[in-house]
Amino acid sequence: MSNCALLLIDFQNVFNDPKLSWYCPKFNDALKVALLCHQKLQCQTYITGFLPPNTKIPIWNDYFNCFPDISTDSNNVIYDLNFPADSYGKIVWSPTFGKWDTIRKHIFNEPGDSIDTVYICGVATDCCVLATALAAVDDGMNVYIISDGCASGNDTQHLKGLDIMQGFSPNIKIVNSCELCDR
């Protein structure tokens, strides 16, 4: 599996605080699976973090107005990663839902790099995970979504996100950690 990358998408405090509207109740379960996959898969790991984009751009200002409890200050601790990420892989910050374009710059920066498969865990399944997966497919990657390594605001949103991505089969494959890590 040396031609692969494991992407850990947005495991940040903002998604693990029950007082915030972006809370994903199964965040901790998904993070445990993600860290297990990091341990078991023979892949380079990239950890992403969402930073709020410029709210002077009207569309982003409108978006954050829908979530008054979510700070637009990128220095707010809610945007901190929720685990000691620097010991797991390269950290990449991005002000976009989809992280692939930002990650891609790091994956293919060395001569001879030849990643063709991407495994994804993260939050939220129906937003940043979905957007990242679709962009990776568009770039020619084989994409595996590790379903139990992802979480959303609720089970319905999570399953909808997985269902949408399943519609892109065989380019996107939905798997669980047991299928990958118990081989």
Secondary structure, DSSP 8 states (H G I E B T S, - for coil): -TTEEEEEE--BGGGS-TTSTT--TTHHHHHHHHHHHHHHS-SEEEEEEE----TTSHHHHHHHHT-TTS---TTSGGGSBSS-GGGTSEEEEESSS--HHHHHHHHT-STT----EEEEEEE-IIIIIHHHHHHHHHTT-EEEEEEEEEE-SSHHHHHHHHHHHHTTTTTEEEE-HHHHHT-
